[in-house]
Amino acid sequence: MRPTMPKKAATPVSFESSLQQLEQIVQRLESGDLPLEDALNEFERGVQLARVGQQTLQQAEQRVQILLSDDKNGELTPFTAENE
């Protein structure tokens, strides 16, 4: 008998979508109405979503740092419609 491979999570459409899914999972877990196996599955999915979200945020932070470091002598100005 072959061991079954764990199911891979579907890739969320966007960061916002995965955050919304994570919030829904937290609500279901906090309700206390889930059977143990369902709660464990929800928790596992939540951990996966949290890790992907954390990775997305780290990548965004790196992009911002790269953009800001491109011109170290450049002056940063607040964005306004006039600056476009």
C-alpha positions as CSV (number, residue, x, y, z in Angstrom):
1,M,0.0,0.0,0.0
2,R,1.4,3.4,-1.1
3,P,1.5,6.2,1.5
4,T,-0.7,9.1,0.5
5,M,0.9,12.4,-0.2
6,P,-0.4,15.4,1.7
7,K,-2.7,17.6,-0.4
8,K,-1.1,20.8,-1.7
9,A,-3.0,23.9,-1.0
10,A,-4.4,25.8,-3.9
11,T,-2.5,29.0,-4.5
12,P,-4.5,32.0,-3.3
13,V,-5.5,34.5,-6.0
14,S,-4.1,37.4,-4.1
15,F,-2.6,38.4,-0.7
16,E,-5.9,40.0,0.2
17,S,-7.8,36.9,-0.7
18,S,-5.5,34.7,1.4
19,L,-5.8,37.1,4.3
20,Q,-9.6,36.9,4.1
21,Q,-9.4,33.1,4.0
22,L,-7.2,33.1,7.1
23,E,-9.6,35.4,9.0
24,Q,-12.5,32.9,8.1
25,I,-10.4,30.0,9.4
26,V,-9.7,31.8,12.6
27,Q,-13.4,32.5,13.1
28,R,-14.3,28.8,12.5
29,L,-11.6,27.6,14.9
30,E,-12.6,30.1,17.6
31,S,-16.3,28.9,17.3
32,G,-15.3,25.6,18.9
33,D,-18.0,23.9,16.8
34,L,-15.6,21.9,14.5
35,P,-14.9,18.2,15.0
36,L,-11.2,17.6,15.9
37,E,-10.2,16.4,12.5
38,D,-11.8,19.3,10.7
39,A,-10.2,21.7,13.2
40,L,-6.8,20.2,12.5
41,N,-7.3,20.5,8.7
42,E,-8.4,24.1,9.2
43,F,-5.4,24.8,11.4
44,E,-3.1,23.3,8.8
45,R,-4.6,25.4,6.0
46,G,-4.3,28.5,8.2
47,V,-0.6,27.8,8.8
48,Q,0.0,27.4,5.1
49,L,-1.8,30.7,4.3
50,A,0.1,32.5,7.1
51,R,3.5,31.3,5.7
52,V,2.6,32.4,2.2
53,G,1.4,35.7,3.4
54,Q,4.5,36.3,5.5
55,Q,6.6,35.4,2.5
56,T,4.6,37.9,0.3
57,L,5.1,40.7,2.8
58,Q,8.9,40.0,3.0
59,Q,9.2,40.2,-0.8
60,A,7.2,43.4,-0.8
61,E,9.5,44.9,1.9
62,Q,12.6,43.8,-0.1
63,R,11.2,45.5,-3.3
64,V,10.6,48.7,-1.3
65,Q,14.1,48.7,0.1
66,I,15.6,48.1,-3.4
67,L,13.5,51.0,-4.8
68,L,14.5,53.3,-2.0
69,S,18.2,52.4,-2.2
70,D,18.5,52.9,-6.0
71,D,19.3,56.6,-5.6
72,K,20.8,57.1,-2.2
73,N,21.3,60.9,-2.9
74,G,17.8,61.4,-4.2
75,E,15.4,63.4,-2.1
76,L,12.2,61.6,-1.1
77,T,9.1,63.8,-1.4
78,P,5.5,63.0,-0.2
79,F,3.2,61.9,-3.0
80,T,0.6,64.3,-4.1
81,A,-1.4,64.7,-7.3
82,E,0.8,67.7,-8.1
83,N,3.9,65.6,-8.1
84,E,2.7,63.3,-10.9
